[in-house]
Amino acid sequence: MLDFAIFAVTFLVALLGLLIYLYPGSAKPSTIPGLEPTTHADGNMSDIKRAGSLHEFLLDLHKQFGSIVSFWIGREYIVSISSPELFKEHQGVFDRPPSLFKMFEPLIGPKSLQFANKSDGRTRRHVYDGAFSHDTIKSYYQTYQDVSDALTKKWSSLVKEEHVPLSIHMLAYSLKISLLTMFGETFSDDKDILEFQHCYDVVWSEMERRLTENEPEEGSPRAKAFEEALKNAQSLIAKVVKHRRDDPPIQGKELLIDFVIKHSGGDDELITSDAITYTVGGFHTTGNVLTWGFYFLATHPEVQEKAFQEIKKELRNQEVDHTNIDSLPYIRQIVEETLRCAVIAPYAARFQDFDSELGGHKIPKNTPVIHALGVSLSNEKYWPLPNKFDPDRFSPENIKNRPPLSFQPFGFAGKRVCPGYRFAYAEATVCLVTLLRKFKIKLVDGQVVNPVHGLVTHPEEEIWIKLEKR
């Protein structure tokens, strides 16, 4: 009888151990509502893939469980928050969870600022932010204008009714500006810009592919193409670094690459990592802001006309610069509504290496907390008819009716807001003003335009537009 009792207890303990192994969420680390893991190894990855993207998964999860939710990526417990109130509670957290950005490492390198936390991360951000200060951006306006004028000339040379691939042109425009303003005249040759763009397209395509597919096998054609393109991009960066070291700028004329070189202590791997990190964060975001912005203008001719009238009234024949950009509030509203409606950057993330509390729940130390920015930007409580494009949401009167952290398209936490947000607003404004002065933008008929919420939200297929000279 005793033997049977011992056997029964042993069996129950073993069964309990098996259940905990198969369903680790059964011993939940917190009281936060959310999903149990579908499998021990993958957590809720199958649910994320079924939803189509992490952003779409979070939209559904927050709809089910509220503004603070939990789920699993592999065996790691994840928390997500989506309300201005919870954002405020997490506003002072600086450190990023390395595990959620590990997939970027092949592209940006292990020494990237993306992985730098504590004093190292704070110091590097403080130093690099000098390249994006209000005063520094004043010096970039002429570059914005020169590149915008070149695009205007190109569009003016097109045959009437010729279809224009909007995304290709906007990404090329934004990349050229990023390379010129961050790295200087080394990238004044279009040949180098085109080569860098080709390399970048290959590596970015591979990174997006890894969101839904396994990593390529070592030595496979996919892996070789990625490695070769990345090596070529790094070589172009090395060429810039050598030039800036050999011919350093005078004080007050430093570009981002100069700040990186100065702080690196001669670590070329760190220089390359941070140069690529800022390139990724810079041009891809602004290029897609402009792509979606012109798409919305093409599909909302009344908004486009109102923008043109503001440009005509406020600027007359002047170019945009730091002295008059604030006289274009409606253009600013268009940029902000594009950021909101297109959900350009769907999420950010932070973590703390000690136990904390958020929304009345315990957050175990080292738990990644996702800031579901895209979910917040579609919250009907603050954005009635959230799928409707309406720049008047950002009129001074309407802004007053929303909590301060309800609109945070560039993130908000721990002084780690996207460093180039001022840069992006200025660049986008100059491009919109320059092109809307010369052209009416119209969408080619018969297109179905769908977003892909990848690392940055972009169109599933190219958007084709037609131009009508004013």
HELIX and SHEET records of a PDB file:
HELIX    1   1 LEU A    2  LEU A   22  1                                  21    
HELIX    2   2 PRO A   24  ALA A   27  5                                   4    
HELIX    3   3 MET A   45  ALA A   51  1                                   7    
HELIX    4   4 LEU A   54  PHE A   65  1                                  12    
HELIX    5   5 PRO A   84  GLU A   89  1                                   6    
HELIX    6   6 PRO A   98  PHE A  104  5                                   7    
HELIX    7   7 GLU A  105  ILE A  108  1                                   4    
HELIX    8   8 LEU A  113  PHE A  115  5                                   3    
HELIX    9   9 LYS A  118  TYR A  128  1                                  11    
HELIX   10  10 ASP A  129  PHE A  132  5                                   4    
HELIX   11  11 HIS A  134  LYS A  138  1                                   5    
HELIX   12  12 TYR A  141  SER A  156  1                                  16    
HELIX   13  13 LEU A  166  PHE A  183  1                                  18    
HELIX   14  14 GLY A  184  PHE A  187  5                                   4    
HELIX   15  15 ASP A  190  ARG A  209  1                                  20    
HELIX   16  16 PRO A  221  ASP A  246  1                                  26    
HELIX   17  17 LEU A  256  SER A  264  1                                   9    
HELIX   18  18 ASP A  268  THR A  299  1                                  32    
HELIX   19  19 PRO A  301  LEU A  315  1                                  15    
HELIX   20  20 ILE A  325  SER A  327  5                                   3    
HELIX   21  21 PRO A  329  ALA A  342  1                                  14    
HELIX   22  22 LEU A  373  SER A  376  1                                   4    
HELIX   23  23 PRO A  391  PHE A  394  5                                   4    
HELIX   24  24 PRO A  396  ILE A  399  1                                   4    
HELIX   25  25 PRO A  404  SER A  406  5                                   3    
HELIX   26  26 TYR A  421  LYS A  438  1                                  18    
SHEET    1   A 4 ILE A  68  ILE A  73  0                                        
SHEET    2   A 4 GLU A  76  ILE A  81 -1                                        
SHEET    3   A 4 VAL A 369  HIS A 371  1                                        
SHEET    4   A 4 ALA A 348  ARG A 350 -1                                        
SHEET    1   B 3 VAL A 164  PRO A 165  0                                        
SHEET    2   B 3 TRP A 464  LYS A 469 -1                                        
SHEET    3   B 3 PHE A 439  LEU A 443 -1                                        
SHEET    1   C 2 SER A 356  LEU A 358  0                                        
SHEET    2   C 2 HIS A 361  ILE A 363 -1                                        
SHEET    1   D 2 PRO A 451  HIS A 453  0                                        
SHEET    2   D 2 THR A 457  PRO A 459 -1                                        
END                                                                             
